[in-house]
Amino acid sequence: MNENNGTKILLAFIAGAAVGAAIGYFLNSDKKEEVLTDLKENGSKLIQDIEENLGKVKEMVETFRKNTPDPSTENHE
């Protein structure tokens, strides 16, 4: 393993430990229920936004397909 990969792994480990410590702190605080409620609400909104945008992307792809000629049916001279 080269030095660059080792650095990336170390930074990922440190970031994960920091996130874990922050989550542990909030779950043990007096605001535990408030934090969990906020996470659930924001997670639900995020899922809804992703589904909405995915639908838009599917529509765009379908429109692109309909408006793009099929190369296999074109005359090649």
Secondary structure in CASP SS format (residue, H / E / C, confidence):
PFRMAT SS
TARGET T0000
AUTHOR 0000-0000-0000
METHOD secondary structure of the structure
MODEL  1
M C 1.00
N C 1.00
E H 1.00
N H 1.00
N H 1.00
G H 1.00
T H 1.00
K H 1.00
I H 1.00
L H 1.00
L H 1.00
A H 1.00
F H 1.00
I H 1.00
A H 1.00
G H 1.00
A H 1.00
A H 1.00
V H 1.00
G H 1.00
A H 1.00
A H 1.00
I H 1.00
G H 1.00
Y H 1.00
F H 1.00
L H 1.00
N C 1.00
S C 1.00
D C 1.00
K C 1.00
K H 1.00
E H 1.00
E H 1.00
V H 1.00
L H 1.00
T H 1.00
D H 1.00
L H 1.00
K H 1.00
E H 1.00
N H 1.00
G H 1.00
S H 1.00
K H 1.00
L H 1.00
I H 1.00
Q H 1.00
D H 1.00
I H 1.00
E H 1.00
E H 1.00
N H 1.00
L H 1.00
G H 1.00
K H 1.00
V H 1.00
K H 1.00
E H 1.00
M H 1.00
V H 1.00
E H 1.00
T H 1.00
F H 1.00
R H 1.00
K H 1.00
N H 1.00
T C 1.00
P C 1.00
D C 1.00
P H 1.00
S H 1.00
T H 1.00
E C 1.00
N C 1.00
H C 1.00
E C 1.00
END
